[in-house]
């Protein structure tokens, strides 16, 4: 996540926010899912289903 897109309004703030998010994920064991594609989203469990 070290690359900041050129279209970001405030690249420094984006980098800071991403670093904070990575820190939180390391400390909590969280996993970040970014599912923009319909096919990827279709593979995920929906309401009433859940992940441990």
LINLIN-V160499 format. One record per backbone hydrogen bond with DSSP energy under -1.0 kcal/mol. NH is the residue of the N-H (numbers start at 1). CO is the residue of the C=O. Records with the same first field share a line. If there is no record, write none. Layout:
BEGIN
NH->CO / CO
END
This chain:
BEGIN
8->5
14->10
15->11
16->12
17->13
18->14
19->15
20->16
21->17
22->18
23->19
24->20
25->21
26->22
27->23
28->24
29->25
41->37
42->38
44->41
49->46
END
